[in-house]
């Protein structure tokens, strides 16, 4: 392992998202594309067992999720949490 790899490893938490967050975002986007309402998606055990309310709020701020849901739906969903 080189010095550059060691430095990247130490500071990787600053720019990367967790795998869990990525998976939840993909799930929310996929289920939304299938036509399910956001309230129903966020009540799924898959989401509730893996995320706190704060993590869901952060999820709704992600650009990819915002793009899929639209700003209005994401804001309405966050206010309902």
C-alpha positions as CSV (number, residue, x, y, z in Angstrom):
1,X,0.0,0.0,0.0
2,X,1.5,3.3,-1.0
3,X,1.5,6.6,0.7
4,X,-1.2,8.0,-1.7
5,X,-3.5,5.0,-1.0
6,X,-3.0,5.5,2.8
7,X,-3.9,9.2,2.5
8,X,-7.0,8.5,0.4
9,X,-8.1,5.8,2.9
10,X,-7.8,8.2,5.9
11,X,-9.9,10.9,4.2
12,X,-12.3,8.8,2.2
13,X,-15.1,9.5,4.7
14,X,-15.2,13.2,3.7
15,X,-16.4,12.7,0.1
16,X,-17.9,9.2,-0.1
17,X,-21.3,8.1,0.8
18,X,-21.9,4.8,2.6
19,X,-22.9,1.8,0.7
20,X,-26.1,1.6,2.8
21,X,-27.0,5.2,1.7
22,X,-26.4,4.3,-1.9
23,X,-28.5,1.2,-1.7
24,X,-31.4,3.0,0.0
25,X,-31.3,5.8,-2.6
26,X,-31.4,3.3,-5.5
27,X,-34.3,1.5,-3.8
28,X,-36.3,4.7,-3.3
29,X,-35.7,5.8,-6.9
30,X,-36.6,2.3,-8.3
31,X,-39.8,2.1,-6.3
32,X,-40.8,5.6,-7.2
33,X,-40.3,4.7,-10.9
34,X,-42.6,1.8,-10.3
35,X,-45.3,4.3,-9.3
36,X,-45.4,3.8,-5.6
37,X,-46.1,6.8,-3.3
38,X,-43.2,8.1,-1.3
39,X,-44.9,7.7,2.0
40,X,-45.4,4.0,1.3
41,X,-41.8,3.6,0.1
42,X,-40.4,5.2,3.3
43,X,-42.5,2.9,5.5
44,X,-41.1,-0.2,3.9
45,X,-39.2,-2.4,6.3
46,X,-36.2,-2.2,4.0
47,X,-36.0,1.5,4.6
48,X,-37.1,1.7,8.2
49,X,-34.6,-1.0,9.3
50,X,-31.7,0.7,7.7
51,X,-32.3,4.5,8.2
52,X,-33.1,6.9,10.9
53,X,-35.4,9.9,10.2
54,X,-32.3,12.1,9.9
55,X,-30.7,9.8,7.3
56,X,-33.9,9.8,5.3
57,X,-33.9,13.6,5.3
58,X,-30.3,13.6,4.0
59,X,-31.4,11.0,1.4
60,X,-34.1,13.4,0.2
61,X,-31.4,16.1,-0.3
62,X,-29.3,14.0,-2.7
63,X,-29.2,15.3,-6.2
64,X,-30.1,12.0,-7.8
65,X,-33.1,11.5,-5.5
66,X,-34.2,15.2,-6.0
67,X,-33.9,14.8,-9.8
68,X,-36.2,11.7,-9.7
69,X,-38.8,12.9,-7.2
70,X,-38.8,16.6,-8.0
71,X,-38.1,19.4,-5.5
72,X,-41.7,19.7,-4.5
73,X,-42.3,16.1,-3.6
74,X,-39.0,15.8,-1.8
75,X,-39.8,18.9,0.3
76,X,-43.3,17.7,1.1
77,X,-41.9,14.3,2.1
78,X,-39.3,15.9,4.4
79,X,-41.8,18.1,6.1
80,X,-44.0,15.1,6.8
81,X,-41.2,13.3,8.6
